[in-house]
Amino acid sequence: MTVKVFDERRCVLGEGPLWLPRRRQLVWFDILSRKMLSREGETQREWQFDKMVSAAARVDRSRDPDHDGEDTDSEIIIASETELFLFNLDTNTHTHICQLEDDNRFTRSNDGRADPHGGFWIGTMGKKGQTKSGSIYRWRHRELRKLFDRISTTNSICFSDNGRTAYFTDTPTRQIMRVALDGEGWPSGEPEVFIDLSEEGHKSDGAVIDSEGCLWSAQWGSSRVARYSPAGEFLSAIELPALQTSCPAFGGDDLSVLYVTTAMNKIKDPSAEQGQTFFMEAGVRGVEEPRVIL
């Protein structure tokens, strides 16, 4: 399995890759640089924001009476350190959705992903990594509801394809959790340990589920993305030339390409590979990312 450089721009903290199938385009973030990046063919694109931005989701406007036409992936939801907002990739316009811990200057958004029920989960964390200062929220039907709190570094937010299970982690614990969801996508029980990485010493960062129900975990500080079965058993790992792998995403025409963001933050004398975004043939297909219902 050959790992190649998808984009050579070096992110301080690369995160949140999202494949937009209608545009055949990947977008991702450099959180600490307050940027969103992309490519259109060989052309590099970049958007600069005044706040840190970290995660995005596709939009479903089918229930909007003022919307006419099909969703084209030109409009996405973005999570920043103080709000959720709509952003149009063609017009560069910004529309506020709701505040996100805007009264807390010590936190910012981090990992996030749309769920199969039309909701958007987003985690927060301390800007300086303060212990247990983060939370996980869910936006659905014009309501932002806190689901879990006292989390140090929110990560690994992803969902089973049938929408009955959510996964997440507090990275320093080295444990990936899972929680059952009800028919509308709200947690219906208490989180339980799904994968325990404490003995191996790996730290799970971003994660995504493939079409076979397996979880792909980017493991911070381990130069790899590891694949686990639906039962939580280790299956395989892909080694990358960058130390701080941060988040995977499936893309490409048949969703068989795995993209991985990385970070060069706090690495002394980082090599050229640190912070770049990589891609490889995964050997299995992913699942098209759901849309968030507005």
C-alpha positions as CSV (number, residue, x, y, z in Angstrom):
1,M,0.0,0.0,0.0
2,T,1.9,3.1,-1.3
3,V,1.5,6.3,0.6
4,K,1.8,9.5,-1.5
5,V,1.8,13.2,-0.8
6,F,-1.6,14.7,-1.8
7,D,-0.7,18.2,-0.8
8,E,2.8,19.4,0.2
9,R,1.7,22.5,2.2
10,R,2.7,21.9,5.8
11,C,0.0,22.4,8.3
12,V,0.9,23.4,11.9
13,L,-2.1,21.3,12.9
14,G,-3.8,19.6,10.0
15,E,-7.3,18.3,10.8
16,G,-10.9,17.7,9.6
17,P,-10.6,16.3,6.1
18,L,-13.9,16.1,4.3
19,W,-14.6,14.7,0.8
20,L,-17.2,16.6,-1.2
21,P,-18.3,14.0,-3.9
22,R,-20.4,16.4,-6.0
23,R,-17.3,18.6,-6.4
24,R,-14.8,15.7,-6.4
25,Q,-12.8,17.8,-3.9
26,L,-11.2,17.4,-0.5
27,V,-11.2,20.2,2.1
28,W,-9.3,20.2,5.3
29,F,-8.1,22.6,8.0
30,D,-4.9,24.0,9.6
31,I,-6.5,24.8,12.9
32,L,-3.7,26.9,14.5
33,S,-3.2,28.9,11.3
34,R,-6.9,29.6,11.1
35,K,-7.1,28.2,7.5
36,M,-9.1,25.9,5.4
37,L,-7.3,24.3,2.5
38,S,-8.3,22.4,-0.7
39,R,-7.2,21.5,-4.2
40,E,-9.1,21.8,-7.4
41,G,-7.1,19.6,-9.7
42,E,-3.6,20.9,-9.5
43,T,-4.7,24.3,-8.2
44,Q,-4.2,24.8,-4.5
45,R,-7.0,26.8,-2.7
46,E,-6.8,28.4,0.7
47,W,-9.3,30.4,2.9
48,Q,-8.1,32.5,5.8
49,F,-10.4,33.1,8.8
50,D,-10.2,35.4,11.8
51,K,-11.0,32.5,14.2
52,M,-9.6,28.9,14.5
53,V,-11.6,26.5,12.3
54,S,-11.4,22.7,12.7
55,A,-14.2,20.6,11.2
56,A,-16.9,20.7,8.5
57,A,-19.9,18.8,7.2
58,R,-22.0,18.6,4.0
59,V,-25.4,20.4,4.0
60,D,-28.9,19.1,3.2
61,R,-31.3,21.9,2.3
62,S,-34.1,19.6,1.0
63,R,-36.4,20.7,3.8
64,D,-35.7,24.4,3.3
65,P,-38.8,26.0,1.5
66,D,-36.6,28.7,0.1
67,H,-34.1,26.3,-1.5
68,D,-34.6,25.4,-5.1
69,G,-32.5,22.7,-6.7
70,E,-30.2,19.8,-5.6
71,D,-27.4,20.1,-3.1
72,T,-24.1,20.6,-4.8
73,D,-21.6,20.5,-1.9
74,S,-20.8,24.2,-2.6
75,E,-22.1,25.0,0.9
76,I,-20.7,23.4,4.0
77,I,-21.1,23.8,7.8
78,I,-17.9,24.8,9.5
79,A,-17.1,24.7,13.3
80,S,-14.9,27.5,14.6
81,E,-13.7,28.4,18.1
82,T,-16.9,30.4,18.7
83,E,-19.6,29.4,16.3
84,L,-21.1,27.1,13.7
85,F,-21.6,28.8,10.4
86,L,-22.4,28.1,6.8
87,F,-19.7,28.8,4.2
88,N,-20.1,28.9,0.4
89,L,-17.0,27.7,-1.3
90,D,-17.9,29.6,-4.5
91,T,-18.9,32.9,-3.2
92,N,-16.9,32.9,0.1
93,T,-20.0,34.0,2.0
94,H,-20.4,33.3,5.7
95,T,-23.8,32.8,7.4
96,H,-24.0,32.4,11.2
97,I,-25.8,29.3,12.6
98,C,-25.2,29.3,16.3
99,Q,-22.7,30.2,19.0
100,L,-20.3,27.6,20.3
101,E,-18.8,28.3,23.7
102,D,-18.3,31.9,22.5
103,D,-18.4,33.0,26.2
104,N,-15.3,30.9,27.0
105,R,-12.1,32.4,25.6
106,F,-10.1,29.4,26.7
107,T,-11.6,26.8,24.4
108,R,-11.9,26.1,20.7
109,S,-13.6,23.5,18.4
110,N,-11.7,20.4,17.5
111,D,-12.9,17.1,15.9
112,G,-16.4,16.9,14.4
113,R,-18.5,14.9,11.9
114,A,-22.1,14.7,10.5
115,D,-24.2,11.7,11.8
116,P,-26.5,9.6,9.6
117,H,-29.6,11.2,11.2
118,G,-28.8,14.7,9.8
119,G,-27.0,16.0,12.9
120,F,-23.6,17.4,13.4
121,W,-21.4,16.4,16.3
122,I,-18.6,18.8,17.3
123,G,-16.1,18.6,20.2
124,T,-14.3,21.4,22.0
125,M,-11.1,21.5,24.0
126,G,-8.8,23.9,25.8
127,K,-6.6,26.1,23.5
128,K,-3.7,25.1,25.7
129,G,-4.8,21.6,26.3
130,Q,-6.4,22.3,29.7
131,T,-7.5,19.1,31.4
132,K,-11.3,18.3,31.2
133,S,-12.2,21.7,29.7
134,G,-13.8,20.3,26.5
135,S,-17.3,19.0,25.6
136,I,-19.1,17.2,22.8
137,Y,-22.2,18.9,21.3
138,R,-24.7,17.9,18.7
139,W,-26.5,20.3,16.4
140,R,-29.8,19.1,15.0
141,H,-33.1,20.8,14.0
142,R,-31.8,24.3,15.0
143,E,-30.8,23.1,18.5
144,L,-27.2,22.8,19.9
145,R,-27.3,20.3,22.8
146,K,-24.3,19.3,25.0
147,L,-23.9,15.5,25.1
148,F,-20.7,14.9,27.1
149,D,-18.4,17.2,29.1
150,R,-15.2,17.1,31.2
151,I,-13.2,15.9,28.1
152,S,-9.6,17.1,27.6
153,T,-9.1,16.5,23.9
154,T,-12.2,15.5,21.9
155,N,-11.4,13.3,18.9
156,S,-12.4,10.1,16.9
157,I,-16.0,11.3,16.4
158,C,-17.6,8.9,13.8
159,F,-20.7,6.7,13.3
160,S,-21.8,3.3,12.2
161,D,-23.4,3.4,8.8
162,N,-26.8,2.4,10.3
163,G,-26.7,5.3,12.7
164,R,-27.1,3.2,15.8
165,T,-23.6,3.7,17.3
166,A,-21.4,6.7,17.8
167,Y,-17.7,6.6,18.6
168,F,-15.4,9.2,20.2
169,T,-12.3,9.6,22.4
170,D,-10.7,11.8,25.0
171,T,-7.2,11.3,23.4
172,P,-5.1,11.3,26.6
173,T,-7.1,8.4,28.0
174,R,-6.0,6.2,25.1
175,Q,-9.5,4.7,24.9
176,I,-12.0,4.9,22.1
177,M,-15.5,4.9,23.4
178,R,-18.8,3.9,21.8
179,V,-22.3,4.8,22.7
180,A,-25.7,3.5,21.5
181,L,-28.0,6.0,19.6
182,D,-31.8,6.1,19.5
183,G,-33.8,6.4,16.3
184,E,-33.1,10.2,16.1
185,G,-29.4,9.9,16.7
186,W,-29.3,10.9,20.4
187,P,-27.3,8.9,22.9
188,S,-29.5,6.3,24.5
189,G,-27.1,4.9,27.1
190,E,-23.8,5.4,28.8
191,P,-20.5,5.3,26.8
192,E,-18.4,2.2,27.1
193,V,-14.8,1.3,26.1
194,F,-14.6,0.0,22.5
195,I,-10.8,0.0,22.0
196,D,-8.2,0.3,24.8
197,L,-4.8,1.5,23.5
198,S,-3.2,2.1,26.8
199,E,-1.0,-1.0,26.8
200,E,0.3,-0.2,23.3
201,G,0.8,3.5,24.1
202,H,-1.1,4.8,21.0
203,K,-3.2,8.0,21.1
204,S,-6.3,8.0,18.9
205,D,-6.9,11.2,17.1
206,G,-9.4,11.5,14.2
207,A,-11.3,8.4,13.1
208,V,-13.7,7.2,10.3
209,I,-15.8,4.1,9.6
210,D,-15.5,2.2,6.3
211,S,-18.2,0.3,4.3
212,E,-17.4,-2.9,6.3
213,G,-18.0,-1.2,9.6
214,C,-14.3,-1.1,10.6
215,L,-12.9,2.0,12.3
216,W,-9.7,3.7,11.0
217,S,-7.9,5.5,13.7
218,A,-5.2,8.2,13.0
219,Q,-2.8,7.7,15.9
220,W,-1.0,10.8,17.1
221,G,2.7,10.4,17.6
222,S,2.7,6.9,16.1
223,S,3.1,7.7,12.4
224,R,0.2,5.4,11.4
225,V,-3.5,4.9,10.8
226,A,-4.8,1.6,12.3
227,R,-7.9,-0.3,11.2
228,Y,-10.1,-2.1,13.8
229,S,-12.9,-4.6,13.3
230,P,-16.6,-3.8,14.3
231,A,-15.7,-5.9,17.5
232,G,-12.7,-3.6,18.3
233,E,-10.0,-6.1,17.2
234,F,-6.8,-4.7,15.5
235,L,-6.7,-5.7,11.9
236,S,-3.9,-3.7,10.2
237,A,-2.0,-0.5,10.1
238,I,-0.6,1.9,7.4
239,E,2.7,3.6,8.3
240,L,3.1,7.2,7.2
241,P,6.3,9.4,7.0
242,A,4.8,12.0,9.3
243,L,4.8,11.5,13.1
244,Q,1.6,13.3,14.1
245,T,-1.2,11.7,12.0
246,S,-4.3,13.5,12.9
247,C,-7.4,12.5,10.9
248,P,-8.4,10.2,8.0
249,A,-11.2,10.5,5.4
250,F,-12.4,8.4,2.5
251,G,-12.7,10.0,-0.9
252,G,-12.1,9.6,-4.6
253,D,-14.7,8.6,-7.2
254,D,-15.5,5.3,-5.5
255,L,-14.5,6.3,-2.0
256,S,-11.6,3.9,-2.0
257,V,-8.9,6.5,-1.4
258,L,-7.9,7.3,2.2
259,Y,-6.7,10.8,2.9
260,V,-4.8,11.6,6.1
261,T,-3.9,15.0,7.6
262,T,-0.9,15.5,9.8
263,A,0.7,18.2,12.0
264,M,4.2,19.6,12.5
265,N,3.2,21.4,15.8
266,K,5.8,21.2,18.5
267,I,8.1,18.9,16.5
268,K,11.7,20.2,16.8
269,D,13.4,20.6,13.4
270,P,10.5,19.0,11.5
271,S,11.3,17.3,8.2
272,A,9.5,18.2,5.0
273,E,6.9,15.4,5.5
274,Q,5.6,16.7,8.8
275,G,2.3,18.6,8.4
276,Q,1.6,17.4,4.8
277,T,-1.6,15.7,3.7
278,F,-1.2,12.2,2.3
279,F,-3.3,9.7,0.3
280,M,-3.3,6.0,-0.5
281,E,-5.5,3.3,-1.9
282,A,-7.2,1.8,1.2
283,G,-8.2,-1.6,-0.3
284,V,-11.8,-1.0,1.0
285,R,-14.4,1.6,0.3
286,G,-15.5,4.2,2.7
287,V,-19.1,5.5,3.2
288,E,-20.3,8.8,1.8
289,E,-20.4,11.4,4.5
290,P,-24.0,12.3,5.6
291,R,-25.5,15.7,5.2
292,V,-26.6,18.0,8.0
293,I,-30.3,18.9,7.8
294,L,-30.8,22.7,8.1
